Structure formats: C-alpha cells, structure tokens
Amino acid sequence: MKVMIVEDENIIALELERIVQEAGHQTVGPVSTVEQALAYAPKSDVALVDLNLSDGLSGAQLARRLIDRFGVDVIFVTGSPESVGNGIAGALDVISKPFSDERIVSALSRAEAARRKDFDRSRAAI
C-alpha cells in the first residue's frame, strides 16, 4: 500500500516514515504543505495527515479534498484530536500524538483491509 505522510514537523515525519516502511508499506513523501499533498495524491492509497500544517491550511480541508477528489483514505495524526470533533466523513481514524508504532500499524492494517474489501466488492460487481 502507498502511504502519503503529510506532516510539517520533520522529526515526526521521519518517525512515521520509519513505522510505515517497517510495516511493509511504501511511503509517498513526506510532504509538509497542502500543495505538495495534492500533487502526490494520485500516487497514494492512504494519507497520514496532521491537522495543523505550517502553510496555514488545515489538514481537515486537505482531507476533504483527498477523499473526494482522489479516493485517498485519510488517517489523522494530531496533537489536537478534539479539533476533529465527530470526525470527517470518509476519514478512517484519528490518532493522538504522541503515538505508538502499534497504533499507526493497526490503523494502516484497518485501512488496507477496507481497501481490499472495496476492491473485492467492485470486482464482484463486474
């Protein structure tokens, strides 16, 4: 699975990249702005998205675009989980910072299973 990392804090981005790769997935990025994320979206299956990005736009706004325009599944990784409230339609999970390797891997496993289920459903409809 191709996982885009959208995180503007370099040390956190590198930690997420390590976890994703050790879990056997390919990383896209890391990227730190909405513009970069939208450019990489067509190459991504899932995105780990921080809510507060340095370019001033919110990860929530980005998530809406990734889900609606590109069919990218979104998992929020944030120090402000309360900012997501009841969530964003289509987002798979909200992970609080600091996070554990196991929490990230678990969320990615659920995302992969959901994508596989959707793929199997679409094949059955043919």
Buried (B, 14 or more C-beta within 10 A) or exposed (E): BBBBBBBBBEEBBEBBBEBBEEBEBEBBBBBBBBEBBBEBBEEBBBBBBBBBBEEEBBBBEBBBBBBEEBBBBBBBBBBBBEBBEEEBEBBBBBBEBEBEEEBBBBBBEBBBEEBEEEEEEEEEEE
